[in-house]
């Protein structure tokens, strides 16, 4: 699970890491994806998104978020029965990627959804999941590049649909799944406001969690805030609570230049990260 800010959300270098590690370990799935257009945000370079209808959203860059968010770092909410979104990959997905995990708010007041993929439609009842999992598993046939998700109101008391992301995987627990879940302009503290982070990370069962923030924590004021160390320690505690055996990778940042001046605090940030690691 690779979380961070804009350089993670665009999935350029995380995508290369995914590609190289998959050559070693095999492909276990595409991992978490999101309907970024519903949150008025840019997508991964590997797929595009579009939507219809009215949506509200929450993001780790906006504290506190308007609606609950989880490991994806952003979420979307609609009360519009005509709403829908489409996730369209630029390249063909492997035929073995037939398991969808729909992370959403499970409630008897939630709309159901219909997933259109290729020539096949799948009706998903949101309020009938009997497990304790924070996602609803959906088995599909051979996947096409386009996933269209439509609101399906099937009962008078259904009022909303709240979406936290979708993981695309192989049903077999083999190969690498690399979840790239960055949010542009985010800081470390955003995870502390992600009330579903622990629940989501538990079921992803990561072997490694990469905490790849920092730029937006000190870029604008060119100083390390006194509370930053405690925030990072608390985030590490949350990761340990979710996945006690996971490895945690802390990163420094690149050299930064902002408003015609070189930012000097990168060295102090690197020292902080090394000490915490």
C-alpha positions as CSV (number, residue, x, y, z in Angstrom):
1,X,0.0,0.0,0.0
2,X,1.7,3.2,-1.2
3,X,0.1,6.3,0.2
4,X,1.3,9.9,-0.3
5,X,0.4,13.1,-2.2
6,X,0.3,14.2,-5.9
7,X,3.3,12.1,-7.1
8,X,1.5,9.0,-5.9
9,X,-2.0,9.9,-7.1
10,X,-0.8,10.4,-10.7
11,X,0.6,6.8,-10.5
12,X,3.6,7.6,-12.8
13,X,6.5,6.3,-10.6
14,X,4.3,4.0,-8.5
15,X,3.1,2.5,-11.8
16,X,6.7,1.7,-12.7
17,X,7.4,0.2,-9.3
18,X,4.2,-2.0,-9.8
19,X,5.5,-3.1,-13.2
20,X,8.9,-4.0,-12.0
21,X,7.8,-5.8,-8.9
22,X,5.2,-7.7,-10.9
23,X,8.0,-9.0,-13.1
24,X,9.5,-10.6,-10.0
25,X,6.4,-11.7,-8.0
26,X,3.7,-12.1,-10.8
27,X,0.5,-10.1,-11.2
28,X,-2.0,-10.4,-8.4
29,X,-4.3,-7.6,-9.4
30,X,-4.5,-3.9,-10.3
31,X,-5.4,-3.0,-6.7
32,X,-7.4,0.1,-5.6
33,X,-8.9,2.4,-8.2
34,X,-11.2,5.4,-7.7
35,X,-13.7,7.4,-9.7
36,X,-11.6,10.6,-9.4
37,X,-13.9,12.8,-11.6
38,X,-16.7,12.5,-8.9
39,X,-14.3,14.3,-6.6
40,X,-13.2,16.8,-9.2
41,X,-9.7,15.4,-9.3
42,X,-7.2,14.1,-11.8
43,X,-6.8,10.4,-12.4
44,X,-4.0,7.9,-12.6
45,X,-2.2,8.0,-16.0
46,X,-3.3,4.3,-16.4
47,X,-7.0,5.0,-16.5
48,X,-9.5,7.8,-17.0
49,X,-12.8,8.5,-15.2
50,X,-16.0,10.3,-15.9
51,X,-19.3,10.7,-14.2
52,X,-22.9,11.8,-14.4
53,X,-25.1,13.3,-11.7
54,X,-24.4,15.2,-8.5
55,X,-21.7,14.0,-6.2
56,X,-20.1,15.4,-3.0
57,X,-16.7,14.2,-1.8
58,X,-14.1,14.1,1.0
59,X,-10.3,14.2,0.6
60,X,-7.3,14.0,3.0
61,X,-6.2,17.4,1.6
62,X,-9.3,19.0,3.1
63,X,-9.4,18.7,6.8
64,X,-11.8,17.7,8.2
65,X,-13.3,15.8,5.3
66,X,-17.0,16.3,4.4
67,X,-17.7,12.6,4.4
68,X,-15.8,9.6,5.8
69,X,-12.6,8.5,4.0
70,X,-10.5,5.4,4.1
71,X,-7.3,4.0,2.7
72,X,-7.9,5.5,-0.7
73,X,-7.7,9.0,0.8
74,X,-10.8,10.3,-0.9
75,X,-14.5,9.2,-1.2
76,X,-17.6,10.3,-3.0
77,X,-21.3,10.5,-2.0
78,X,-24.4,10.9,-4.1
79,X,-28.1,11.1,-3.4
80,X,-28.9,11.4,-7.1
81,X,-30.7,8.4,-8.5
82,X,-29.4,9.2,-12.0
83,X,-25.7,9.3,-10.9
84,X,-23.1,7.0,-12.4
85,X,-19.4,6.9,-13.0
86,X,-17.1,5.1,-15.5
87,X,-13.5,3.9,-15.0
88,X,-11.8,3.3,-18.3
89,X,-8.3,1.7,-18.5
90,X,-5.9,2.6,-21.3
91,X,-4.6,-0.9,-21.7
92,X,-6.2,-4.3,-21.6
93,X,-6.6,-5.9,-18.1
94,X,-5.4,-9.5,-17.6
95,X,-8.2,-12.0,-18.0
96,X,-7.5,-13.3,-14.5
97,X,-8.6,-10.1,-12.9
98,X,-12.1,-11.2,-12.1
99,X,-12.6,-10.2,-8.5
100,X,-13.9,-6.7,-7.6
101,X,-14.0,-5.5,-4.1
102,X,-16.4,-2.6,-3.8
103,X,-15.5,-0.5,-0.7
104,X,-18.6,1.5,0.2
105,X,-20.9,2.4,3.1
106,X,-23.1,-0.6,3.7
107,X,-26.5,0.4,4.9
108,X,-30.1,-0.5,4.4
109,X,-30.5,3.1,3.2
110,X,-27.9,2.8,0.5
111,X,-28.8,2.6,-3.2
112,X,-27.9,-0.7,-4.9
113,X,-25.6,-0.5,-7.9
114,X,-25.3,-2.0,-11.3
115,X,-21.8,-2.7,-12.7
116,X,-21.5,-2.9,-16.5
117,X,-18.3,-4.5,-17.8
118,X,-18.1,-5.5,-21.4
119,X,-21.4,-7.0,-22.5
120,X,-22.4,-8.2,-19.0
121,X,-24.2,-6.4,-16.1
122,X,-23.9,-7.3,-12.5
123,X,-26.5,-6.2,-9.9
124,X,-25.0,-5.5,-6.5
125,X,-27.1,-5.3,-3.4
126,X,-25.4,-3.0,-0.9
127,X,-27.5,-3.7,2.2
128,X,-27.4,-7.5,2.0
129,X,-23.8,-8.2,2.7
130,X,-23.7,-10.5,5.8
131,X,-20.0,-10.4,6.4
132,X,-18.0,-7.9,8.6
133,X,-15.9,-6.9,5.7
134,X,-15.8,-3.2,4.6
135,X,-16.2,-4.2,1.0
136,X,-18.6,-6.2,-1.1
137,X,-16.9,-8.9,-3.3
138,X,-18.2,-9.3,-6.9
139,X,-17.1,-12.0,-9.2
140,X,-17.1,-11.1,-12.9
141,X,-16.3,-12.8,-16.2
142,X,-13.3,-11.9,-18.3
143,X,-12.8,-8.1,-17.6
144,X,-13.0,-5.5,-20.2
145,X,-11.2,-2.1,-20.0
146,X,-14.3,-0.2,-19.0
147,X,-16.3,-0.4,-15.7
148,X,-19.5,1.6,-15.6
149,X,-21.2,1.8,-12.2
150,X,-24.8,3.0,-12.1
151,X,-27.1,3.8,-9.2
152,X,-29.9,1.4,-8.9
153,X,-32.7,2.4,-6.4
154,X,-34.6,-0.7,-5.5
155,X,-36.5,0.3,-2.4
156,X,-38.3,3.5,-1.2
157,X,-36.1,4.0,1.8
158,X,-32.8,4.0,-0.2
159,X,-31.3,7.5,-0.1
160,X,-27.6,7.5,-1.0
161,X,-24.5,5.7,-2.3
162,X,-21.1,6.4,-0.7
163,X,-18.0,5.1,-2.5
164,X,-14.6,4.6,-1.0
165,X,-12.8,2.8,-3.9
166,X,-12.6,-0.5,-5.7
167,X,-9.9,-3.1,-5.8
168,X,-9.5,-5.2,-8.9
169,X,-7.7,-8.5,-8.2
170,X,-7.2,-12.2,-9.1
171,X,-9.4,-14.5,-7.0
172,X,-6.3,-16.6,-6.1
173,X,-4.1,-15.1,-3.5
174,X,-1.0,-15.1,-5.6
175,X,1.2,-12.4,-7.2
176,X,1.7,-8.8,-6.4
177,X,-1.1,-6.3,-5.7
178,X,0.3,-2.7,-5.5
179,X,-2.3,-0.2,-4.1
180,X,-1.3,3.3,-5.2
181,X,-3.6,5.5,-3.0
182,X,-2.1,9.1,-3.0
183,X,-4.1,12.3,-2.9
184,X,-2.6,15.5,-4.4
185,X,-1.8,18.3,-1.9
186,X,-2.1,16.0,1.1
187,X,-0.1,16.1,4.3
188,X,0.7,13.4,6.8
189,X,-2.1,14.5,9.1
190,X,-4.8,13.6,6.5
191,X,-4.5,10.0,7.6
192,X,-5.4,10.9,11.1
193,X,-8.7,12.2,9.8
194,X,-9.4,9.0,7.8
195,X,-11.8,7.3,10.1
196,X,-12.0,4.2,7.9
197,X,-8.2,3.8,7.3
198,X,-7.7,1.1,10.0
199,X,-10.6,-1.0,8.8
200,X,-9.6,-0.8,5.2
201,X,-5.9,-1.5,5.8
202,X,-6.7,-4.5,7.8
203,X,-8.5,-6.3,4.9
204,X,-5.8,-5.3,2.4
205,X,-3.3,-7.2,4.6
206,X,-0.2,-5.4,3.2
207,X,3.3,-6.8,3.4
208,X,4.5,-3.2,3.2
209,X,3.1,0.3,3.7
210,X,4.9,3.2,2.1
211,X,4.2,6.6,3.8
212,X,5.3,8.9,1.1
213,X,4.4,12.4,2.3
214,X,6.3,15.5,3.3
215,X,6.3,18.0,0.5
216,X,3.1,19.7,1.5
217,X,4.0,19.6,5.2
218,X,6.9,22.1,4.9
219,X,6.9,23.5,1.4
220,X,4.9,26.6,1.9
221,X,6.4,27.9,5.2
222,X,9.8,26.3,4.8
223,X,9.8,24.9,8.4
224,X,9.0,21.7,10.1
225,X,5.9,22.1,12.3
226,X,6.5,21.1,16.0
227,X,3.5,18.7,15.8
228,X,4.7,16.8,12.7
229,X,6.7,14.3,14.6
230,X,3.8,13.3,16.8
231,X,1.5,13.0,13.8
232,X,3.9,10.6,12.0
233,X,4.3,8.5,15.2
234,X,0.5,8.3,15.5
235,X,0.1,7.3,11.9
236,X,2.7,4.5,12.4
237,X,0.7,3.4,15.4
238,X,-2.5,3.2,13.2
239,X,-0.6,1.2,10.6
240,X,0.7,-1.2,13.3
241,X,-2.9,-1.5,14.7
242,X,-4.1,-2.5,11.2
243,X,-1.3,-4.7,10.1
244,X,1.0,-5.7,13.0
245,X,3.5,-7.6,10.8
246,X,3.8,-5.2,7.9
247,X,7.0,-3.4,7.0
248,X,6.8,0.4,7.0
249,X,8.8,2.5,4.6
250,X,9.3,6.2,5.4
251,X,10.5,8.4,2.6
252,X,12.2,11.8,2.4
253,X,11.4,14.3,-0.3
254,X,13.2,15.7,-3.4
255,X,14.8,19.1,-3.4
256,X,12.1,21.8,-3.6
257,X,11.9,25.2,-5.2
258,X,8.9,27.4,-4.4
259,X,8.1,31.0,-5.5
260,X,11.6,31.6,-6.7
261,X,13.4,30.4,-3.7
262,X,15.1,27.1,-2.7
263,X,13.4,25.4,0.2
264,X,15.8,24.8,3.0
265,X,13.9,22.5,5.4
266,X,14.3,19.3,3.3
267,X,17.5,18.5,5.3
268,X,15.7,18.8,8.6
269,X,12.8,16.7,7.3
270,X,15.2,14.0,6.2
271,X,16.8,13.9,9.7
272,X,13.4,13.7,11.3
273,X,12.4,10.8,9.0
274,X,15.6,8.9,9.6
275,X,15.3,9.3,13.4
276,X,11.7,8.0,13.4
277,X,12.6,5.1,11.1
